[in-house]
Amino acid sequence: LGPELCVYVNRRLLDCMSAPLKKKTKLAAAPTLGVSAPISLAGPDAHDLRETLALEQELREAPAAGEGATASADGAEVYERLVAITAQWVQAVGLRAGLSDEQVRDAGCALLPFGSYALLEELMPGSDLDLVAVVPYFVDRADFFAGGGLGGALLAHGAANLLAVEDAFVPVLKLSLGGVAVDLLLARAKVPQVPRRPSLTDTLHLYSRCIDEPDALSLNGCLVAAEVLRLLA
């Protein structure tokens, strides 16, 4: 429904609820859609409808998604910086693990967006940049969170407010870079090479090759975003 039609429908419902009730109508029992019954079958009251009208008015007056051009440009710039920093870090870890220069060059890594940035393909004002670093088997989680790991590399390239949350359900590095708040996850895969720009098929394969549960949980958000975009295409 368009905004004008939604407003009209809500106003008509509000008028009907304000009018005297002439006749009671017995409602048919609603089917249970799910594993449990709904918390309530009550419809919206007059207050709910007024709040809905106010919300619709607020949404109509809010800036459109395309008006966040500056934030979008900042997000794209920070994303490219993070891609370069992460790639250098993965190469350094590979060399310390005893890989040859050629193996390190071919290993690769990917930085996949999820959340609103993946869905909108731009960073809205005030939004976080949610990313997951997908890396080959030789990268250990300790390398990611250690002081001299990726966090140290990010600090050396101007990152600030670095916070490692290792014991979270989905471990995350929180930081800010170029004025943009970033949530960075890690997904390790049992593969020697990771495509730098993986397709959905590649991502599904990497998901199936995740080393442990935190890796799979970290990559899950990217798959959810990709499925949402596929359904909306």
Disulfide bonds with the S-S distance in Angstrom:
none
